[in-house]
Amino acid sequence: MSGVLDNSTNGRKSLPSSPGGVKRAFLALNDKNKNSENSQQIYKLFETLKERYFFQPENIIFLTADEAGEEQILAAMETLIQLVNHKDTVVIRFSDEKILDDARVSDNLNTLSKLSPKCII
């Protein structure tokens, strides 16, 4: 993930965002194996977004392995669609990318990318 060095953040990187925009994320541990490499990357991304890129925890939807069923993922994406606007920066990551083969998930991702030009999937 690239960022822009910002002197006001003591040398820490900051994801670019528009004035008035919110940094939002949707992370899902949908591979059901908390110890897999992909799951560990999701946990690390969660911490990185908060600590390095200043995402507020209340703006991160994080579904654990027990919560990341297909219907829960779709419901969380619908919630995100209701919240996002064109000024927001949005990061979306799944531990098991097979979910991207689901047409409804794909449709929601397309909607999110249209709502926010700064949507990182």
MARDREN-834099 format. One record per atom (N, C-alpha, C, O, CB): residue in three letters; x, y, z. Coordinates in steps of 0.001 Angstrom, whole numbers, plus 500000, padded with zeros to 6 digits. Glycine has a CB too. Layout:
BEGIN
ALAXYZ ...
This chain:
BEGIN
MET500856498830500000 MET500000500000500000 MET500896501224500000 MET501792501334500836 MET499030500003501221 SER500671502125499095 SER501502503320499046 SER500793504460499742 SER499572504452499899 SER501839503698497596 GLY501558505418500147 GLY500996506577500826 GLY501826507803500526 GLY502820507725499805 GLY500916506343502335 VAL501433508911501062 VAL502124510165500850 VAL502738510585502173 VAL502052510626503194 VAL501166511259500295 LEU504033510898502159 LEU504689511346503374 LEU504178512726503737 LEU504144513626502898 LEU506220511356503208 ASP503783512887504981 ASP503166514125505439 ASP503899514596506687 ASP503915513896507699 ASP501645513930505723 ASN504504515774506623 ASN505267516294507752 ASN504412516486508994 ASN504934516415510107 ASN505913517601507376 SER503135516723508843 SER502270516944510000 SER502002515658510772 SER501417515701511854 SER500957517556509556 THR502418514525510237 THR502195513244510903 THR503498512660511427 THR503610511447511603 THR501528512258509950 ASN504475513508511674 ASN505773513068512198 ASN506434512024511308 ASN507009511056511804 ASN505606512507513596 GLY506353512218510006 GLY507016511324509073 GLY506247510068508738 GLY506703509283507907 GLY508316510947509611 ARG505087509841509356 ARG504289508662509034 ARG503531508913507741 ARG503188510051507420 ARG503310508315510188 LYS503276507857507012 LYS502545507987505755 LYS501072508207506014 LYS500532507769507031 LYS502746506754504883 SER500433508884505093 SER499001509114505185 SER498372508820503836 SER498850509309502812 SER498694510563505638 LEU497309508031503817 LEU496594507805502572 LEU495952509112502150 LEU495385509815502987 LEU495531506679502722 PRO496026509450500886 PRO495402510695500449 PRO493889510640500622 PRO493262509620500338 PRO495754510984498989 SER493317511720501081 SER491861511792501195 SER491414513203500850 SER492169514162501011 SER491383511394502625 SER490206513319500383 SER489647514613500027 SER489201515339501282 SER488845514697502270 SER488474514454499045 PRO489212516673501264 PRO488669517408502409 PRO487232516961502675 PRO486411516888501761 PRO488726518942502159 GLY486948516669503926 GLY485606516221504286 GLY485391514743504096 GLY484339514226504471 GLY484602516959503495 GLY486356514044503525 GLY486224512608503306 GLY486579511820504554 GLY487278512310505441 GLY487101512167502149 VAL486088510602504605 VAL486324509705505725 VAL487120508511505211 VAL486885508036504100 VAL484981509252506387 LYS488056508029506014 LYS488794506815505682 LYS488010505641506248 LYS487838505530507461 LYS490264506853506246 ARG487534504759505361 ARG486725503617505757 ARG487387502329505264 ARG488130502336504282 ARG485282503745505200 ALA487107501235505954 ALA487635499939505528 ALA486627498841505812 ALA485840498919506755 ALA488967499633506232 PHE486672497824504978 PHE485893496608505183 PHE486862495443505064 PHE487415495199503991 PHE484702496485504148 LEU487070494723506161 LEU487986493592506209 LEU487209492360506646 LEU486428492421507595 LEU489181493871507169 ALA487419491241505957 ALA486692490014506303 ALA487631488817506346 ALA488375488556505401 ALA485560489757505298 LEU487581488096507459 LEU488322486838507615 LEU487404485709507164 LEU486878484966507993 LEU488806486622509107 ASN487215485580505884 ASN486231484637505374 ASN486820483296504954 ASN486137482511504295 ASN485523485243504220 ASP488062483014505316 ASP488603481693504978 ASP488494480703506131 ASP488938479562506011 ASP490053481820504559 LYS487898481138507261 LYS487591480284508417 LYS488820479735509135 LYS488677478946510069 LYS486740479139507976 ASN490005480127508728 ASN491225479664509381 ASN491974480876509923 ASN492690481554509186 ASN492120478846508394 LYS491805481145511218 LYS492416482332511836 LYS493929482331511737 LYS494558483385511830 LYS492014482426513287 ASN494514481167511550 ASN495975481076511538 ASN496577481050510141 ASN497797480963510002 ASN496405479854512278 SER495754481122509112 SER496296481119507756 SER497086482400507513 SER496896483402508203 SER495165480970506711 GLU497954482355506544 GLU498758483533506202 GLU497861484699505788 GLU498106485839506181 GLU499752483199505070 ASN496828484420505000 ASN495917485486504569 ASN495187486114505756 ASN495009487331505805 ASN494898484938503563 SER494767485284506710 SER494091485819507893 SER495039486699508699 SER494651487766509174 SER493549484676508772 GLN496272486252508849 GLN497252487057509583 GLN497496488388508892 GLN497708489402509558 GLN498570486295509728 GLN497470488396507567 GLN497629489649506820 GLN496461490597507071 GLN496648491813507117 GLN497756489363505318 ILE495253490049507234 ILE494086490882507526 ILE494233491534508896 ILE493977492728509053 ILE492788490046507467 TYR494649490742509890 TYR494873491303511231 TYR495928492409511175 TYR495768493465511787 TYR495312490192512223 LYS496996492154510440 LYS498073493147510325 LYS497566494403509609 LYS497894495520510011 LYS499288492548509564 LEU496774494225508557 LEU496219495366507834 LEU495328496202508743 LEU495371497431508690 LEU495428494893506609 PHE494523495549509575 PHE493660496250510519 PHE494494497182511406 PHE494167498358511563 PHE492869495239511385 GLU495559496652511973 GLU496422497455512851 GLU497139498550512060 GLU497269499675512541 GLU497455496555513562 THR497601498231510859 THR498304499209510031 THR497397500368509653 THR497816501525509696 THR498850498546508773 LEU496165500068509287 LEU495229501133508917 LEU495002502094510081 LEU494922503308509891 LEU493891500535508461 LYS494898501537511287 LYS494677502382512470 LYS495935503164512845 LYS495875504375513060 LYS494226501522513661 GLU497059502483512921 GLU498265503089513474 GLU499050503931512473 GLU499596504975512831 GLU499150502023514017 ARG499107503489511239 ARG499954504171510258 ARG499178505132509363 ARG499706506158508936 ARG500662503154509403 TYR497928504794509084 TYR497138505591508145 TYR495976506317508808 TYR495165506933508116 TYR496611504711507048 PHE495880506259510122 PHE494932507039510906 PHE493457506729510639 PHE492611507616510759 PHE495170508470510653 PHE493144505495510284 PHE491743505089510170 PHE491179504995511582 PHE491814504422512467 PHE491592503719509398 GLN490006505546511795 GLN489343505449513092 GLN488683504072513188 GLN488026503634512243 GLN488288506599513281 PRO488854503386514325 PRO488280502032514466 PRO486782501976514162 PRO486297500977513630 PRO488520501517515875 GLU486051503029514493 GLU484603503019514236 GLU484277503083512741 GLU483129502870512352 GLU483940504192514954 ASN485271503372511907 ASN485064503424510456 ASN485597502180509750 ASN485698502145508523 ASN485731504662509881 ILE485937501161510539 ILE486423499903509980 ILE485415498800510308 ILE485145498518511476 ILE487843499549510536 ILE484869498188509272 ILE484012497020509461 ILE484936495813509392 ILE485540495550508352 ILE482845496943508373 PHE485049495081510489 PHE485955493943510585 PHE485149492709510962 PHE484653492605512084 PHE487086494207511622 LEU485019491780510032 LEU484284490543510295 LEU485272489432510599 LEU486160489144509797 LEU483382490160509090 THR485116488804511765 THR485966487682512142 THR485514486428511395 THR484503486444510693 THR485930487452513676 ALA486264485355511552 ALA485939484106510863 ALA484535483625511214 ALA483844483067510362 ALA486962483026511213 ASP484107483834512455 ASP482766483406512868 ASP481666484296512296 ASP480509483883512219 ASP482671483393514382 GLU482017485498511901 GLU481029486471511418 GLU481028486641509897 GLU480168487337509357 GLU481283487807512064 ALA481966486024509212 ALA482176486332507798 ALA481556485320506846 ALA482201484862505904 ALA483635486427507521 GLY480303484978507101 GLY479569484161506141 GLY479142485017504961 GLY479208486245505026 GLY478343483500506803 GLU478711484387503903 GLU478349485123502692 GLU477280486184502959 GLU477410487321502504 GLU477858484157501624 GLU476236485825503686 GLU475158486786503946 GLU475630487939504835 GLU475210489080504643 GLU473967486079504603 GLN476498487649505801 GLN477023488711506665 GLN477928489655505873 GLN477916490866506094 GLN477799488106507856 ILE478706489098504956 ILE479559489931504105 ILE478700490847503249 ILE478987492038503126 ILE480468489057503212 LEU477649490297502660 LEU476763491113501816 LEU476073492207502635 LEU475945493340502174 LEU475705490222501131 ALA475632491871503838 ALA474977492870504693 ALA475956493982505073 ALA475593495158505066 ALA474408492204505968 ALA477188493616505402 ALA478188494625505755 ALA478519495515504559 ALA478723496720504711 ALA479464493952506278 MET478569494921503381 MET478840495715502177 MET477694496689501902 MET477925497827501492 MET479057494793500957 GLU476470496242502127 GLU475312497128501947 GLU475386498303502927 GLU475059499434502567 GLU473987496344502145 THR475810498037504152 THR475987499102505136 THR477040500093504646 THR476846501307504715 THR476391498517506511 LEU478149499562504155 LEU479222500423503650 LEU478739501269502467 LEU479083502447502365 LEU480438499573503231 ILE477956500680501590 ILE477418501422500439 ILE476581502607500913 ILE476626503680500312 ILE476566500494499539 GLN475822502415501984 GLN474997503504502512 GLN475837504631503116 GLN475396505780503151 GLN474038502964503561 LEU477035504314503587 LEU477879505300504270 LEU478838506052503349 LEU479173507205503618 LEU478669504619505336 VAL479275505422502284 VAL480356505961501445 VAL479870507082500533 VAL478760507041500002 VAL480972504849500603 ASN480738508089500367 ASN480490509108499351 ASN481767509332498547 ASN482797508718498824 ASN480003510438500000 HIS481695510207497557 HIS482800510398496615 HIS484063510986497249 HIS485125510954496628 HIS482351511290495499 LYS483972511517498460 LYS485149512085499119 LYS485899511060499971 LYS487017511320500415 LYS484735513259499984 ASP485295509914500195 ASP485862508923501107 ASP486961508096500450 ASP486974507896499236 ASP484772508006501619 THR487871507628501275 THR488856506627500900 THR488367505308501483 THR488045505237502669 THR490310507000501415 VAL488307504263500659 VAL487769502980501105 VAL488764501870500776 VAL489238501766499645 VAL486391502695500444 VAL489079501039501778 VAL489947499878501603 VAL489103498635501872 VAL488426498544502895 VAL491205499940502559 ILE489150497677500942 ILE488382496442501081 ILE489333495270500903 ILE490112495231499951 ILE487208496376500047 ARG489267494311501827 ARG490158493146501735 ARG489473491919502330 ARG488878491983503405 ARG491505493419502464 PHE489568490811501617 PHE489043489524502066 PHE490211488560502251 PHE491161488592501468 PHE488001488953501050 SER490161487710503264 SER491229486726503438 SER491108485599502407 SER492111484983502045 SER491197486146504864 ASP489905485330501940 ASP489691484339500884 ASP489022485045499716 ASP487841485388499780 ASP488823483129501390 GLU489772485255498665 GLU489261486048497544 GLU488319485272496632 GLU487845485820495637 GLU490409486572496734 LYS488037484018496944 LYS487042483265496166 LYS485675483935496250 LYS484838483763495365 LYS486950481806496667 ILE485453484696497313 ILE484175485401497483 ILE483937486376496325 ILE482797486730496023 ILE484150486159498833 LEU485021486801495687 LEU484883487744494565 LEU484174487112493373 LEU483708487819492479 LEU486256488254494132 ASP484091485776493355 ASP483368485078492286 ASP481856485190492460 ASP481107484935491517 ASP483775483607492248 ASP481398485568493652 ASP479971485729493908 ASP479481486991493193 ASP480023488076493401 ASP479680485804495443 ALA478461486843492356 ALA477968487971491556 ALA477469489121492429 ALA477650490286492077 ALA476847487507490632 ARG476842488804493568 ARG476322489876494427 ARG477456490659495082 ARG477378491880495215 ARG475397489296495506 VAL478499489959495486 VAL479673490637496059 VAL480325491498494991 VAL480689492646495246 VAL480695489608496632 SER480471490947493807 SER481075491694492695 SER480266492948492360 SER480835494011492116 SER481190490798491451 ASP478942492819492349 ASP478078493983492094 ASP478267495056493163 ASP478340496245492852 ASP476602493555492040 ASN478345494631494420 ASN478549495594495506 ASN479902496278495394 ASN480018497474495662 ASN478428494902496861 LEU480926495531495001 LEU482248496138494821 LEU482221497162493692 LEU482834498224493798 LEU483305495058494532 ASN481520496846492624 ASN481381497808491518 ASN480663499066491986 ASN481060500175491627 ASN480618497174490337 THR479622498907492774 THR478895500065493309 THR479808500904494174 THR479826502128494043 THR477665499617494117 LEU480572500271495060 LEU481482501010495938 LEU482546501761495150 LEU482888502895495486 LEU482147500062496923 SER483070501131494104 SER484107501806493322 SER483543502999492550 SER484273503944492251 SER484761500820492353 LYS482265502961492230 LYS481626504113491579 LYS481327505221492580 LYS481412506402492245 LYS480332503683490879 LEU480976504842493809 LEU480675505834494844 LEU481914506563495316 LEU481864507756495616 LEU480000505173496021 SER483019505853495382 SER484274506434495876 SER485393506150494888 SER485804505001494724 SER484634505874497277 PRO485892507200494225 PRO487001506981493287 PRO488272506488493981 PRO489196505999493330 PRO487303508266492534 LYS488309506623495312 LYS489471506180496091 LYS489147504860496793 LYS489404504702497986 LYS489888507264497131 CYS488586503925496047 CYS488234502611496584 CYS489357501637496209 CYS489627501412495029 CYS486835502117496032 ILE490002501066497222 ILE491130500154497030 ILE490664498755497381 ILE490321498477498530 ILE492366500572497898 ILE490652497868496383 ILE490186496496496609 ILE491360495556496442 ILE491206494343496586 ILE489029496116495635 
